[in-house]
Amino acid sequence: MLPHGIADSAQLDILTKALNDYCTRHPVECRHEYDREQIAIKVMSLFRRGIEDADQLSEELERVALATEKLTGRDG
């Protein structure tokens, strides 16, 4: 990611792919704009931590979702 939290076009493609892939697998969790934005924030957080591959982002997002389900007792 470029300085000041700005992503270039290639990085935006990676972030978009990770978000779209997740929402394709979990449509119920992405049905509302607010929910999709919250997932996008998680994707950005992972990306800022150095996970820059779309597949890796998707894997980590699944781990975060699973951990959240376990903490909240939700089946997602």
PEDA-V322587 format. One record per residue. N is the residue number from 1. RES is the residue in one small letter. D_LAST is the distance of its C-alpha to the last C-alpha in Angstrom with 2 decimals. Layout:
n:N res:RES d_last:D_LAST
n:N res:RES d_last:D_LAST
This chain:
n:1 res:m d_last:30.26
n:2 res:l d_last:33.52
n:3 res:p d_last:34.94
n:4 res:h d_last:33.68
n:5 res:g d_last:30.10
n:6 res:i d_last:31.24
n:7 res:a d_last:29.80
n:8 res:d d_last:32.11
n:9 res:s d_last:31.39
n:10 res:a d_last:30.38
n:11 res:q d_last:27.91
n:12 res:l d_last:26.50
n:13 res:d d_last:26.04
n:14 res:i d_last:24.07
n:15 res:l d_last:21.83
n:16 res:t d_last:21.35
n:17 res:k d_last:20.58
n:18 res:a d_last:17.88
n:19 res:l d_last:16.22
n:20 res:n d_last:16.78
n:21 res:d d_last:15.59
n:22 res:y d_last:12.19
n:23 res:c d_last:12.01
n:24 res:t d_last:13.36
n:25 res:r d_last:10.64
n:26 res:h d_last:7.81
n:27 res:p d_last:10.08
n:28 res:v d_last:8.18
n:29 res:e d_last:7.53
n:30 res:c d_last:11.20
n:31 res:r d_last:12.93
n:32 res:h d_last:14.88
n:33 res:e d_last:17.34
n:34 res:y d_last:16.63
n:35 res:d d_last:12.96
n:36 res:r d_last:14.36
n:37 res:e d_last:17.09
n:38 res:q d_last:15.01
n:39 res:i d_last:13.41
n:40 res:a d_last:17.04
n:41 res:i d_last:18.28
n:42 res:k d_last:16.17
n:43 res:v d_last:17.63
n:44 res:m d_last:21.04
n:45 res:s d_last:20.84
n:46 res:l d_last:20.21
n:47 res:f d_last:22.98
n:48 res:r d_last:25.34
n:49 res:r d_last:24.94
n:50 res:g d_last:26.42
n:51 res:i d_last:23.65
n:52 res:e d_last:25.24
n:53 res:d d_last:24.22
n:54 res:a d_last:21.55
n:55 res:d d_last:20.29
n:56 res:q d_last:20.32
n:57 res:l d_last:18.51
n:58 res:s d_last:15.70
n:59 res:e d_last:15.65
n:60 res:e d_last:15.74
n:61 res:l d_last:13.01
n:62 res:e d_last:10.70
n:63 res:r d_last:12.26
n:64 res:v d_last:11.80
n:65 res:a d_last:8.04
n:66 res:l d_last:8.15
n:67 res:a d_last:10.87
n:68 res:t d_last:9.37
n:69 res:e d_last:6.64
n:70 res:k d_last:9.88
n:71 res:l d_last:11.98
n:72 res:t d_last:10.36
n:73 res:g d_last:9.43
n:74 res:r d_last:6.00
n:75 res:d d_last:3.73
n:76 res:g d_last:0.00
